[in-house]
Amino acid sequence: MSEQNPFETAAADAASDATPARRRNAVGVAALAVGVIGVLLGAVSTFAPIGAILQGDYALVGLLSAVSLTVAVVLGLTATILGIAGLAARDRPRAAAGVGLGLGAAHLISAVLGVTYSLVLSSLA
């Protein structure tokens, strides 16, 4: 007769009693990633026009602003849609999806406020 190792028996019992691991929410993580990328690109786009301003190339400043706005809207919409989809997933963690949704909504609000601000300033001139 062979003896069983008590450590192997205990490990097998612990493994069978363990609750199943929660599944990941890949869509929520993607929403978070897109939102964070938007924040990082927003920080870069804040300082990008400085060189053009110092050279007096205001047409380039306008182009950089338009590109920045377009990227912010695309990333904001993407993060918002992915965040909503991640929150709608059943039996999945929702924290990353919620943060991604919040960042996406913040990008969209920022874009709308930026356009509104520009329109108000241009109407005063």
C-alpha positions in Angstrom: 0.0 0.0 0.0 1.2 3.5 -0.7 0.7 6.4 1.6 -0.7 9.7 0.3 1.3 12.8 1.0 -0.8 14.9 3.5 0.3 18.1 1.8 -1.0 16.9 -1.6 -4.4 15.9 0.0 -4.7 19.3 1.7 -3.8 21.2 -1.5 -6.4 19.2 -3.5 -9.1 19.9 -0.9 -8.2 23.6 -0.8 -8.4 23.7 -4.6 -11.8 22.1 -4.7 -13.1 24.4 -2.0 -11.8 27.6 -3.6 -14.4 29.9 -5.3 -14.0 30.2 -9.0 -11.9 33.2 -10.1 -13.9 36.1 -11.5 -13.6 36.5 -15.2 -11.9 39.6 -16.6 -13.8 42.4 -18.4 -11.6 42.9 -21.5 -14.0 45.6 -22.8 -13.8 47.5 -19.6 -10.0 47.3 -19.6 -10.0 48.5 -23.2 -12.2 51.5 -22.2 -9.8 52.4 -19.4 -6.8 52.1 -21.7 -8.4 54.3 -24.4 -9.4 56.9 -21.7 -5.8 56.9 -20.3 -4.3 57.3 -23.8 -6.7 60.2 -24.3 -5.4 61.9 -21.1 -1.8 61.4 -22.1 -2.4 62.7 -25.6 -4.3 65.6 -24.2 -1.3 66.5 -22.0 1.0 66.3 -25.0 -1.3 68.4 -27.2 -1.4 71.1 -24.6 2.3 71.8 -25.1 2.6 70.9 -28.8 1.6 74.3 -30.2 4.3 76.2 -28.1 6.9 75.9 -30.9 4.5 77.1 -33.5 3.4 80.0 -31.3 7.1 81.0 -30.7 7.7 81.0 -34.5 4.5 83.0 -35.1 3.0 80.2 -37.3 -0.6 80.6 -36.2 -1.9 78.5 -39.0 -0.1 75.6 -37.6 -1.5 76.3 -34.2 -5.0 76.1 -35.7 -4.2 72.8 -37.4 -2.7 71.3 -34.2 -5.9 72.4 -32.3 -8.2 70.8 -34.9 -6.2 67.6 -34.9 -6.2 67.6 -31.1 -10.0 68.2 -31.0 -10.6 65.4 -33.5 -8.5 62.9 -31.6 -10.2 63.9 -28.3 -13.6 63.3 -29.8 -12.7 60.0 -31.4 -11.0 58.7 -28.2 -13.8 60.1 -26.0 -16.5 58.3 -28.1 -14.5 55.1 -28.2 -13.9 55.1 -24.4 -17.6 56.0 -23.7 -18.9 53.2 -25.9 -16.5 50.6 -24.6 -17.3 51.8 -21.0 -21.0 51.4 -21.5 -20.5 47.9 -23.1 -18.1 46.9 -20.2 -20.7 48.0 -17.6 -23.4 46.0 -19.4 -21.4 42.8 -19.3 -22.8 40.3 -16.8 -20.7 38.7 -14.1 -17.6 40.8 -14.9 -15.8 43.4 -12.8 -17.0 46.9 -13.6 -14.4 49.2 -12.1 -12.3 49.6 -15.2 -15.3 50.1 -17.4 -16.7 52.8 -15.1 -13.4 54.7 -15.0 -13.1 54.3 -18.8 -16.6 55.6 -19.2 -15.9 58.6 -17.0 -12.7 59.4 -18.8 -14.5 59.1 -22.2 -17.3 61.4 -21.0 -14.7 63.9 -19.7 -13.0 64.0 -23.1 -16.3 64.6 -24.9 -17.3 67.4 -22.4 -13.9 69.0 -22.8 -14.2 68.9 -26.5 -17.6 70.5 -26.5 -16.4 73.2 -24.0 -13.3 73.9 -26.1 -15.4 74.4 -29.3 -17.9 76.6 -27.4 -15.0 78.7 -25.9 -13.5 79.1 -29.4 -16.8 80.1 -30.9 -17.5 82.7 -28.2 -14.0 84.2 -28.5 -14.3 84.4 -32.3 -17.7 86.1 -32.1 -16.2 88.8 -29.8 -13.4 89.7 -32.2 
